[in-house]
């Protein structure tokens, strides 16, 4: 669920890159997203 929400935010283009990366790091550490999901989102940001 978090993964899909993050993907929507990225696709909208309405985000602060640094804040989004910090959130993604937090979700990865807490197990809310997997490493492969993190990697996929990271590619979309760049």
PyMOL commands that set and color helices and strands:
alter all, ss='L'
color gray80, all
select helices_A, chain A and resi 2-12+17-29+35-45
alter helices_A, ss='H'
color red, helices_A
deselect
rebuild
show_as cartoon
